[in-house]
Amino acid sequence: MREVHYQQIVDAVADMCQRANYDLGEDVVNAFKSALETEVSETGKDVLLQLIENAEIASAERVPMCQDTGYVVFFCRTGTGLPHRRRQPL
């Protein structure tokens, strides 16, 4: 039976959370760009341009996007069929 060290889980979750903050999905960026082409309001165009620029900066500089002021809470389930260890054996 495969056994996973808990640090592998911690590292994978940390990586996913960071990527979610740095890299906006291409489909979302394309939707912003598409909306920009049809937006009639100058304010709306400014907001879309800011969102696009923000996504580019976040990806290039590896800093979190600023689109929301919330925080993330999540639960990670590994199931009973995947034993995990907190420490390496001596």
C-alpha contacts under 8 A as a table, 3 or more apart, distances in Angstrom:
res1	aa1	res2	aa2	distance
2	R	82	L	7.03
2	R	83	P	7.44
3	E	82	L	6.44
3	E	83	P	5.26
3	E	84	H	5.50
3	E	85	R	7.41
4	V	8	Q	6.90
4	V	9	I	7.79
4	V	82	L	7.23
4	V	83	P	6.50
4	V	84	H	4.70
4	V	85	R	6.56
5	H	8	Q	5.66
5	H	9	I	7.27
5	H	84	H	5.26
5	H	85	R	4.87
5	H	86	R	6.27
5	H	87	R	7.32
5	H	88	Q	7.73
6	Y	9	I	5.22
6	Y	10	V	6.34
6	Y	84	H	5.78
6	Y	85	R	5.70
6	Y	86	R	5.48
7	Q	10	V	4.87
7	Q	11	D	5.95
7	Q	86	R	7.57
8	Q	11	D	5.15
8	Q	12	A	6.11
9	I	12	A	5.16
9	I	13	V	6.15
10	V	13	V	5.31
10	V	14	A	6.07
11	D	14	A	5.11
11	D	15	D	6.10
12	A	15	D	5.14
12	A	16	M	6.26
13	V	16	M	5.11
13	V	17	C	6.18
14	A	17	C	5.19
14	A	18	Q	6.20
15	D	18	Q	5.19
15	D	19	R	6.12
16	M	19	R	5.16
16	M	20	A	6.10
17	C	20	A	5.11
17	C	21	N	6.50
18	Q	21	N	5.17
18	Q	22	Y	6.21
18	Q	64	P	7.75
19	R	22	Y	5.02
19	R	23	D	5.49
20	A	23	D	5.78
20	A	24	L	6.89
21	N	24	L	7.41
21	N	58	A	7.67
21	N	63	V	7.51
21	N	64	P	4.75
21	N	65	M	5.68
22	Y	55	A	7.48
22	Y	58	A	4.97
22	Y	59	S	5.02
22	Y	62	R	5.60
22	Y	63	V	5.97
22	Y	64	P	5.17
22	Y	65	M	6.10
23	D	55	A	7.00
23	D	58	A	6.92
23	D	59	S	5.34
24	L	28	V	6.75
24	L	29	V	6.88
24	L	55	A	6.17
24	L	59	S	7.84
25	G	28	V	5.30
25	G	29	V	6.47
26	E	29	V	5.07
26	E	30	N	6.01
27	D	30	N	5.09
27	D	31	A	6.11
28	V	31	A	4.95
28	V	32	F	6.28
29	V	32	F	5.10
29	V	33	K	6.30
29	V	52	I	6.51
29	V	55	A	7.77
30	N	33	K	5.00
30	N	34	S	6.01
31	A	34	S	4.99
31	A	35	A	6.01
32	F	35	A	5.10
32	F	36	L	6.12
32	F	48	L	6.04
32	F	51	L	7.66
32	F	52	I	6.87
33	K	36	L	4.98
33	K	37	E	6.63
33	K	48	L	7.58
33	K	52	I	7.61
34	S	37	E	5.35
34	S	38	T	6.95
35	A	38	T	5.33
35	A	39	E	5.82
35	A	48	L	7.70
36	L	39	E	5.21
36	L	45	K	5.81
36	L	48	L	6.28
36	L	49	L	7.60
39	E	42	E	7.91
39	E	44	G	6.48
39	E	45	K	6.15
40	V	44	G	7.38
40	V	45	K	7.41
41	S	44	G	5.02
41	S	45	K	6.22
42	E	45	K	5.03
42	E	46	D	6.14
43	T	46	D	5.06
43	T	47	V	6.24
44	G	47	V	5.14
44	G	48	L	6.23
45	K	48	L	5.14
45	K	49	L	6.10
46	D	49	L	5.12
46	D	50	Q	6.14
47	V	50	Q	5.06
47	V	51	L	6.21
48	L	51	L	5.05
48	L	52	I	6.21
49	L	52	I	5.13
49	L	53	E	6.06
50	Q	53	E	5.06
50	Q	54	N	5.86
51	L	54	N	5.03
51	L	55	A	6.20
51	L	67	Q	7.55
52	I	55	A	5.22
52	I	56	E	6.34
53	E	56	E	5.06
53	E	57	I	6.17
54	N	57	I	5.16
54	N	58	A	6.08
54	N	65	M	6.21
54	N	66	C	7.05
55	A	58	A	5.16
55	A	59	S	6.20
55	A	65	M	6.23
56	E	59	S	5.29
56	E	60	A	6.07
57	I	60	A	5.16
57	I	61	E	5.73
57	I	62	R	7.65
57	I	63	V	7.47
57	I	65	M	7.99
58	A	61	E	5.48
58	A	62	R	5.20
58	A	63	V	4.73
58	A	64	P	5.58
58	A	65	M	5.35
59	S	62	R	5.23
59	S	63	V	7.12
66	C	69	T	7.58
78	T	81	G	7.73
78	T	82	L	6.16
79	G	82	L	6.01
80	T	83	P	6.79
85	R	88	Q	7.22
